[in-house]
Structure formats: C-alpha cells, structure tokens
Amino acid sequence: MARLPVIVGSFIFTAIMFVFFTGTAPTISHIEIPQANPGNVHLLIPASGKDENLCKAIVGAAILGYPSPKVLNWGKTFNDEHLVSGGSHIAKISGVSSYLESLSPEQDDDLIIMTDGYDTWFQLRPETLIQRYFDINRRANERIRRELGDHVADINRIEQKIVFSAQKRCWPWAADAPPCYAVPNSTLPEDIFGPDTDTDVHDQNPYLKFRPRYLNSGVVVGTAGAMRLLFAEAVVRAKKDPNFGSDQNIFGSIFGDQEVYREVLRQRDQSWFGRQHSLRSDDPRRDLFHENDLEAVRNMTRSLEFGIGLDYEGAISLPTVFSEDDTEWVNFDNKIWIDFFNYKRDIDDEHNKLVIAQDIANTAVPLQSNGTDGLELKNWSQVPLFTNVPTGFTPAIIHHNAHRDGMKNLRTKVWDKIWFQPYARVLMDQYMDTPLTALAVAGGREWRSSDEWKGGARDDVGQWLPYQDVCGGTETEVFRDGKGPWMASRHV
C-alpha cells in the first residue's frame, strides 16, 4: 500500500491533463485502485528474421507504449518440405512454450500478449487492451457459471484466462468436428448484421453476415500460468503428429476438445445430483454434441480444461480474413464519412454504432507536441482508427490476414493510414525520451512492462537486440520520410 499515494497522485495529474486536452473530466468512480502487487506484461512475437512487416509491429508497439518484444525463434530457418510453412507454425508453438517454461511459478499471474510476427499492427494503447482482456473474461466467466452451474465451475476450476481472436469461418476442419460444432455461439447480438445474420446471402464473401465464433490463433492474451499449460499441450500434439498442421489447427482442436469436456462435466454433475430433468429431450444442449465425441472424453483420465475463450467483438484483435467487407478507417469526429460508411451497409441512424469508445478516449492522447517537434495536438476522435463498422468495435490490434483478391498487399497499401505512421520517426524519438510508466490498472492490480530496456527487442535467450539489428534497412517502408536509418538514442 506504500504506492497508493503515488497512484492517487498520478490519477490527479492525469485527470488535470485530461481536462486540459479534452475539456471533460473522468469520474473517479471508474478508477480502479490496485490491491495486489504489480504484475508484468510480456509481449511475444514469433519471428525468425528481419522484415519490414515485423518492424511495423515493433514500431507501433513502441509508440503506443507496449513492452519491448521478445522475438522468438530469431535467426532460425524453416524449410522442411514435409511440414506446413516449412515448420514455422510448429516452431511458433515450441518457441512460445520454451519462453513460458523459463518463467518462474511466481510469474504465473503475469500477462502474456502473443501476436503473429508479420501481419499484425498495434493501434490502441496497452491500457485499453488490458482492460478489455479482463472485461472479456469477467463476462465469459459469468456466462460459464450460468451454463454449467457454480458447482461444476468451482470443483473443476473452470475459469477463462486465455483469450484468442475470433473469426467467421471454421477452418481448417469439417463442420462436424468439435472445433466447429461444439464451440459456443458468438456473444454479439443475434441481429448484429440485420435479419440475415448468420446466413449465407450469396455475396462473393459467403461469410459476410456471419458472427465471429471460431478460433483464430494470430493473437492471444492470457496469464503466464494458463498459457504455459496450453502451449505444453500444443507441443505434445505437434510432436505426436508433425504433419498435423498449423498452430491454427492445433489450438482450434484444443478449444473444441475443451468444450466437449465441459459438456461431459455438465452432464456428469446433473446425473450425480439427480437433476435428470436437465437432460431431457427438450434440453437445448442435448443434441448439440456428438455422442462419439462425448464418449471419447468420458473415457479420458485427464482434464481438457485450458481456460480458453474468444474475443467475439474483436475488441483486442480483429482478424481481417472473412471480415474484409466490415471495416473502415474511421475518424470519429467526421459525421459525413460515418454516415457514408453506415449507408454502404444499410445501417440506419437507430442502429449506428460508430461512437468513440470511452476506454480509448480516456487514454493519453495519440498526438501532442513537446514544443520542438512540430506535432499538432490531436485526440482519439481526430485520428483514423481501423474499425468494424457493423459492430462499432475498434480493435487494439489489427491482424492483416485477409488474402482474398490479393489483400495481403494491404500491409503496404494502407500502412500510411494508421494514425501514427506519418509521424512515426518523431513519435519513436518521443518514446525513447519518455520514462517507463505503468501500462494500466486493471484486474485489481497495476501492470508494468516486463523489460526495462527500450529501442529494440530480445531474442530467445534474452540477448538484447538494438533496433538496427532487428529493423535496420526497413526504414524506407516503415518511416516513408526519406530520412534514412532511425537510431535509438538510449536503451532505457
């Protein structure tokens, strides 16, 4: 509690600055005072070599104030013709697993953010991402207890601690496999895409009106302890069959098995306590699960609970694959363009969801000048934010995994649209000149960076890699200002 005066003082200063820049004051009722010891946040990016797309993620994370990343599998090559993508997908699993195993049990409650290395961009501050992670889990755990009952949840320690991205298509499995049929429904409203929600409207994108429901492995956030168990399971499955497929395949299969396992526990608990009425033919869940899958799990002697859930709203990360037609770069203070984006999708004024989220607006402004850098003060409503128009959610991380019609090239074509890119060099200098501060207060504690060094990354063995070692030679594309290399002035 010795840090409480510092935290309260920090809030008062932040509130004063917030009023100065926005003209409105945050209410103290929304401020969470931490009770537990501070926790650390680790940013993991599996990446084997230098690439301009990797450096877009690194620069964005730095400007926004995320911890310096750990680049896992750095310097390794993957060219096994017998494995998917030469084996890089399997190495992604083993690389992350090795890092998690290196953490002590005392770090089990630390937060891990893991993103794909070559197609993810950060656009919102870590404070927003972390708060959303805890909110997603809180709502999910309430839902789990409603569906399974407190007794099942407590005795089997069923609690969501890991959040993967969600996508609209179940891939790469058949529709009758557990990763497709057994997973929960989306929590988005049943009419989020209008009366045709969850139906094929015969558009060129057959998933246009479907709600995201299926796991995408490109971005995942979770506690170190829960992630360690999950990745250990994934390594076992990968070694059992190296040709099993990608990390997408493996994690989706684990998620499907977890949901079948939870249903077995639900039925078993009802049987033990004589609540047979819940297993009648009119039980809405009775016919959802295939009996052969349930029987296979009943015969197991180990738990298949891993605490996995999905980010249905795309609040932490939005995979663009199968959602190619849902997104726009939105300036929330520009009503003319907002009206046009809604008009394109037949969204009327009553259902218009394009309003800047308070968990974005309440964070430090994206752009402000130090007096000599020539930057103009701008708040979050005045900068373009990649947003899902039908749902109204602006993700903290953009996952550019759409591939239809050559859309992978958007990593180059729209790089200048993300709000920080035109000012990236100046903002990187600001980042290096700014002392490390707490990332967020959420989940009852303060969250800090796991690394005290800035201006680079660390490899698998913890060796510091200066920015030039990781990103030197990518400046023409990343900064697009013709000013040559960017050099970190210091590491701390």
N, C-alpha and C positions, 0 to 999 in steps of 0.2 A: 504493500500500500504506500510505500515511500514515494512511488512515482505518481500518485494521484494528483498532487498539486501541479506537477509538471503537465499532466494530461489535461487537467481542467484549464490551466493557463494557456495551453496550446489551443484548446477549443475556443476560449475567449478571443485569442488573437485571430484564429481562423474565422470566427463569426464577424469580427470587425472588418476583416478584409473582404468577406463575402458581401457584407452590406455595402462596402465601398464600391465593389465592382458590379454588383447586381441590383442594388437598391432595395433588396429584401433580406430579411433575417431568417435563418433557420431556427426552428423551435427546439429548445433544449430537450423536449420530451423524446426527440428522435435520436439523441446522442446516447450511445451505449458506453457505459463506463466499464472497463475491463476488470474482471475479478481474478482471473488466473494469471500465471506467469506468461510473459510474452512468448509467442511461437514464431518459428521461422518459416518462410516461404521459399521453395526451391523451384526454379524454372529449368525444366529439362527439354532439350531439343536434340533428338537423334539426328545427326548429320555427319557424314563421313568426310566431306571436303568443301572447299571454298566455292561459293556460288552466290550470284547477285540476289537470288530469291531468298536464300538463307539470310543474307545481310539486310534485306528489307525487314525481316522479322526481328533481327537483332537491333537494328536502329530504332524501329518502332517501340520495342520493349524498353529500350534505354530512355528514349524521350518521354515515355509515359511513366517511368519510374519503377519498372519491374526489376527484380533481382538480376544481376549478371547471370547469363545462362550457363548451364553445363551442356556442352556439345558432346554427346555420347557417340561412340564408335568413330571418333575423329581420326582421320588418316587411314582407315581401313578400306579395303576394296571388296566388292561383292559381285562376283562374275561366275557363280556356279550355275551352269546352264540347266541344271536339273531342279533348281529352286525358283520360286516366284520372285521376279525382280532380282535375280542373281543371289537371293538370300538376304537382301537388305531388310525385308519385312520381319524375318525371323530374328535378325541381328538387332532390330529395333527393340524387340521384346527382351532379348538377353541383355542388351546394353542397359536398359532401364532397370531390369531386375538386379543386375550387378550393383548399380548405384544404390538402389534401395536397400540391398543387403549390407552395404557399407555403413548405413546409418545405425546408430545405437537404439536400443529399445526406448531410451529416454526421449528419442525424437519421433516416436510413433504418432504423436499428435501434430507434428509439423504438416504443413500443406505442400502438396506436390502439384505443380502445373506442368503437364506434358503436352507438347504440340508437335505436329509434323514439321519437318525442317524446311521444306522447300515450297510450301504453298499457303502459309498462314501469315496473316498480318494482325498486329495489335492496333486497336483504335480507341479503347477506353482505358481509364486508369485502373491499376490493380485494386484500389479500394472498391470500385464498382463490381469487379469480377468476384472478389472475395465475399462481399455482402450478398451477391446473388447466389453464390455457392451455398452459403448457409441457409438462405431463404428457400432454395430449391429442396434442400434436404429436409428442412423443417416441414414443408408441405407434403413431401413424399412420405415422411415417417408418420404423419397424421393419417395419410391415406392407407399406409400399410396396416396400421393398427385398426382402422375401420374394417378393412377387408379380411384380415387374418385373426383379429382379436388380440387383446393385450397379452393373454396367456401365451399364445404361440410366439408373439414377438419377443416377450421377455425371456421365456425359457430357452429359446433358440437364438437369442441375441441377434434378432433381425433388425438391422438399423442401416439406413442408407448413408454411406460415407464416401462413395465414389460416383462422380457424375461424368458420363460420356456425352458427346454430341448426339443429336437425333437427326435422322434423315427420313425421307418419304418412302423410299423403296427398300424392301427387304432383299439384301444382296450379300453374298452370292448363293443363297440357299433356295431350295424349293419351298413352295408355300406351305407344305405340310410339315416342315421341320420346326423344332421348338424355337429357334431364333426368330421365326416369322409368326407362328400362330399363338405361341404361349406368352409372348411379352405383353405388358399392359397396354391399354389404349392410351392415346395421347390425352394430355390434360387440357389441351386447347379446346375452346367451345366447339360443340358439335356442328355449329353453323358458321365457323370461322371463315370459310370460303363460300358462304351463301348456301342456298338449298341443295347444291350439288356436292357439298363437302363429302369427301371420302368416296367419290365415284369418278370413274373414267369418263370425261366429257369429250373424248376423241380429239383432243388437242394434239399437236405434234409432241407435246410433253404429256404422256398419259398420266403422270403423277401430279399434274397442275393443281388439282383440287384436293389432294390428299393431305391429311395432317401428318407431320413427322411422328413416327412411332418406333423406328428401328435404329439400332446402334450404329454409330459411325465412330471409328476408332482414331480419328485425326486429332482430337483434342480431348483430354481427360483431366479432371481435377479431383483430388482425394487426399485423405490423410496418408502419411507415410506407412503406418502400420497396415491399413487396409490394402493399400496399393502393393505392399510387399507380398502379401498373401496372394493377391490376384495375379501379379506377374510371375510368381513362383509357379502357380497353376498353369499359366500360359506357357512357361518354359517347358514344363513336363509334357504338355500336349504337343508342343512344337517338336520336341526331341522324339516323342513317340512316333510321329509321322512327319518328317521334314517337308514332305510334299503336301501336307495338309492344306497349305495355302498361306494367305497373308495374315497379318495381325488382325485385319478386319474380320476374317473368317474365324480366327481363334477366339477373339473377345466376344464376338456375336454368339458363338456357340456356348461359351461360358455363361453369358447372360440368359440365353434360352434355357440352359440346364438349371440355372438358379431359380427361374420362375416355375419350372416343373417341380423342383424341390420344395418351393414354398407351398405349392398346391398340395403336395403329398403331406406336408406338415399340417396344413389346414384340415384336410380330410381326417388325418390321424387324430388330431385333437378333438374334432367333433365326435368321432367314434368313441374315444376314451370317455368322454363326458356325457355320452348318451344323447347328444344333440342330433339325432338322426334326421330330424326334420330339415336340417340344412343340407342334407344330401339327397333329398327327394328329387324326383324327375324334373320338378319345376325350379330347382336350384339353378340360377342363371349361369353359374360357372361350371356346372356338371359336364356339359357337352363340349366345353372349350378345349379340354386336354385329351390327348390320345392315350388310351389305356396302356398301350405298349410302352410309351414313354414314362408314364406314371409307375408302371411295374418295374421298369429298369431302375428307376431311382429308389423305389421301395427296397430293392434288394441290395442297395449300397450301404456300406457301414461307415461312411464319412459324410461330413457336411458339404453341401454345394452352395452354401450361403457366402457371398462375397461382398454384399453391401452395394451392389451396382444399381444405378438408376440413370435416367436420361434427362437431358436438358431439352424438353419438348418445345419450349418457347424460343430456343435459340438465343437465350439471354447471355450465356457465357460464350458460346461459339455457334456460328451459323455455317454449316456446310452448304456450299452453293450447288452441289450436284443434286439434280432433280428439283431444285428450287430456283432455277435460272430465271424464271419469269416473275418472281415475287419481290425482287429487291431494286432499290434505287439509292442514289446518293442524295440524301435529304438535308437541306438547310431548313431547320425547323422554324425559322423566323420568316420564311418565304411562303406565304399562303397561296400565291398564284401557282407555284410549282406543286405544292402539296395537293391543291385541288386537281391539278392535271394528273398527278400520279394516281389519285383516287378514281378520277374519271376513266383512266385507261383500264381499270379493273372493276368498273361498275360498283364502286363503293360510294354509298350516299353519305350525306353530311351526318346523319344519325349514327352511322357506324364508323365514322372517321376515327382512326386510332393514332394518327400521326401528331403526337404531342411529346415534347422532350421529356424523358423520364427524370424524375427527381433524383434518382441515385446517380445520374450523370450530371445534372445541373448543379448538384451540391458539392461536387468535387472541384479541385483547383481549376481555374480557367485554363483552356488549352493554350492560349497565346497571350503573353504580356511582355512588355519591354523591360530590360534592365537599365534603360536610359541611353544606351550607346549602340544597341544592335539594330535599331530601326524597325522593330516589330510593332504592330498595331494591336492594342488590347482587343481580344475577341472572347465572347463567352461561347458555351457549347451550342447554343441555338444559331450561332453565326458561322459555323464551320460545317462542311459537308460530312455527314455520317452515313455509312452504309447500313441501310435499314430494311427490314422486312415490312413492306407496305401493308399487306392484309392483316398481319398480326400486330403491327406497331412496335415490335421489339428491335432495338438496336444492339447487336452483339458486341461484347468486349473484344472478341477475336473473329476475324473473317477467315474462313477456310476456303481458299480458291481451288476446290477440287472438281468443279464442273468441267466436263470435257466435250459436251455436245457442240457441234459446229466449231470445233477448234477453240473452245472458250478458255483453255489453259493459257492462251496468249493474253488474257485479261490481266495476268500478273504484270505484264509490261504495259498494255494499252491504258489501263486505268490507274497505274501507280501514282500519277500526278493528281488524282482526285482525292486521295486520302488526305485528311486535313493538314497533317504535319509535313508532307513531302516538300512543298515549295520552300519551307523554312528549315529543312532537316539539318543543315550544317550549323546554323545559328542555335537551334534547339539542342543539338548534341554538345555544343560548347556550353550552353546554359546547364545542361545535365552534369557535365564534368565539374562545373563551378558550384554546384548545389550540394550541401551536406546531405548524407543519408538521413532519412527520417522514417518514422513508422509508415508502413504501407496502408494500414487500415486498422480499425477497431471493429471486430465482428465476432460472433460466436462466443462472446464473453471474454475476449482477450485481445491484446494488441498483437499485430502481426508485423514482423520485420524481415528485411532481406537476409537471406542465408549467406550472403557474401558481402564483405566489406570493401571489395575492390570494384572499380568501375572502369569502363572503357575497353572491354574485351570479353573473354569467356574463359571457362575452364574445361579441360578435357577429362577423359575417364579417370585418370589417376590424380586429378586435382591440380595439374600444372596450369599456371596462368598463361593464357594466350592473348597478347595485346591485339587490339583491333586490327592492326595492319596484318598480323599473322592470319587472322580469320577472314578479313574482308578487304585487304589490300588489293587493288586492281578492279574493284567493283564500283568505284566512286562515280564513273561516268553515268551509270544507270541509276545508282541509288540516290545520288545528290542532284544530278542533272543541272549543275550550275557552272560547269566548266572550270572549276577552281582546283581540280586535282585532288590528291590524297587528303584524307582527314586524319589528323594525328591527335591522339588523346594527350592532353596536357599533363595529366597525372592519373594515377590508378585509384586513389582514394579521395 
